Amino acid sequence: MSGFTLFVVLNALLPFFAGIFAVYFFVNVMRFMKEKIELDKQRIEQTNLFLELYKSNNDINS
């Protein structure tokens, strides 16, 4: 009988823990994507600055 009780308790708790893990995973993915977007914005700004400097340098040399 105790084996059946353990089975019932695990069946009740397993979806609960799976839901907690899913929320934890989702929050971590969102945090990572937010950091990645910030880094991408910085990279784009640096690339644009480099292109402006490159174009101005080529204009001077022409």
C-alpha positions as CSV (number, residue, x, y, z in Angstrom):
1,M,0.0,0.0,0.0
2,S,2.9,2.4,0.7
3,G,4.2,1.9,-2.8
4,F,0.8,3.1,-4.2
5,T,0.8,6.1,-1.9
6,L,4.3,7.1,-3.0
7,F,3.1,6.8,-6.6
8,V,0.1,9.0,-6.0
9,V,2.2,11.6,-4.2
10,L,4.9,11.7,-7.0
11,N,2.2,12.0,-9.6
12,A,0.8,15.0,-7.8
13,L,4.2,16.7,-7.2
14,L,5.9,16.0,-10.5
15,P,3.8,18.5,-12.5
16,F,4.3,21.0,-9.8
17,F,8.1,20.7,-9.9
18,A,8.1,20.6,-13.7
19,G,6.2,23.9,-13.7
20,I,8.7,25.5,-11.3
21,F,11.6,24.3,-13.4
22,A,9.9,25.6,-16.6
23,V,9.4,29.1,-15.0
24,Y,13.0,29.1,-13.7
25,F,14.3,28.1,-17.2
26,F,12.1,30.8,-18.9
27,V,13.3,33.5,-16.6
28,N,16.9,32.6,-17.2
29,V,16.5,32.6,-20.9
30,M,14.8,36.0,-20.8
31,R,17.6,37.4,-18.7
32,F,20.2,36.0,-21.1
33,M,18.4,37.4,-24.1
34,K,18.2,40.8,-22.4
35,E,21.9,40.8,-21.9
36,K,22.6,39.6,-25.4
37,I,20.4,42.4,-26.9
38,E,22.3,45.0,-24.9
39,L,25.7,43.6,-26.1
40,D,24.3,43.5,-29.7
41,K,23.3,47.2,-29.4
42,Q,26.8,48.1,-28.2
43,R,28.4,46.1,-31.0
44,I,26.2,47.8,-33.6
45,E,27.1,51.3,-32.2
46,Q,30.8,50.4,-32.3
47,T,30.5,49.1,-35.9
48,N,28.7,52.3,-37.0
49,L,31.4,54.4,-35.3
50,F,34.1,52.4,-37.1
51,L,32.3,52.9,-40.5
52,E,32.0,56.6,-39.9
53,L,35.7,56.8,-39.2
54,Y,36.6,54.6,-42.1
55,K,34.4,56.7,-44.5
56,S,35.9,60.0,-43.2
57,N,39.4,58.6,-43.6
58,N,38.7,57.5,-47.2
59,D,37.2,60.9,-48.0
60,I,40.4,62.6,-46.8
61,N,42.6,60.3,-48.8
62,S,40.5,60.8,-52.0
